[in-house]
Amino acid sequence: MALAERSAAAMRKARTNSLSDGSPARTFKGRLEHLATITPDSCQHPATGVTFPMTTSPIRAQQQALDLLNSISV
């Protein structure tokens, strides 16, 4: 069975390592590593000393990846 030829868009993505919108093209492993930067933290108010949990907010690319993952049904 012959391999399919790459489209012009796929060749451009491979050559530039970026998507059509200019954002970086990532491998699956790279995307997971990027998502892993969304972390829970424990914060402390300087005046009262009260501690509270806070999770870092995903940036646009991370939110898009999370939205795609949430759209998958098995």
C-alpha positions in Angstrom: 0.0 0.0 0.0 1.5 3.4 -1.0 1.8 6.2 1.5 -0.3 9.2 0.9 1.4 12.4 -0.1 1.5 15.2 2.3 -0.7 18.2 1.6 0.8 21.7 1.1 -0.5 22.7 4.6 1.1 19.6 6.2 4.4 20.3 4.5 4.3 24.0 5.6 3.6 22.9 9.2 6.5 20.5 9.2 8.8 23.1 7.7 7.9 26.0 10.0 6.9 24.0 13.1 3.9 26.3 13.4 0.2 26.1 12.7 -1.6 28.3 10.1 -2.4 30.9 12.9 1.3 31.2 13.8 1.0 29.2 17.0 3.7 26.5 17.6 3.0 23.0 16.4 3.4 20.6 19.3 3.8 16.9 19.5 1.3 15.0 21.7 4.0 14.6 24.4 4.7 18.4 24.1 1.1 19.2 24.4 0.8 17.1 27.6 3.9 18.8 29.0 2.4 22.2 28.2 -0.9 21.2 29.9 1.1 20.0 33.0 1.9 23.6 33.8 -1.7 24.1 34.9 -1.1 23.3 38.6 -2.8 23.7 42.0 -1.1 26.0 44.4 -1.5 26.9 48.0 -1.6 30.7 48.5 -1.4 32.7 51.7 -2.8 36.2 52.2 0.0 38.4 53.5 -2.1 40.4 55.9 -4.3 37.7 57.5 -2.2 34.6 57.0 -5.2 32.7 55.7 -4.2 30.1 53.1 -6.4 29.1 50.2 -6.1 26.8 47.2 -5.7 28.3 43.7 -5.2 26.6 40.4 -3.3 28.4 37.6 -5.5 29.5 34.7 -4.9 27.9 31.3 -3.7 30.1 28.5 -5.7 30.1 25.2 -3.8 27.2 23.7 -4.1 25.1 26.8 -7.9 25.9 27.0 -8.3 24.9 23.4 -6.6 21.6 24.1 -8.7 21.0 27.2 -11.9 21.8 25.2 -10.9 19.2 22.6 -10.2 16.6 25.2 -13.6 17.3 26.9 -15.3 16.9 23.5 -14.1 13.2 23.2 -16.7 10.6 24.1 -15.9 6.9 24.4 
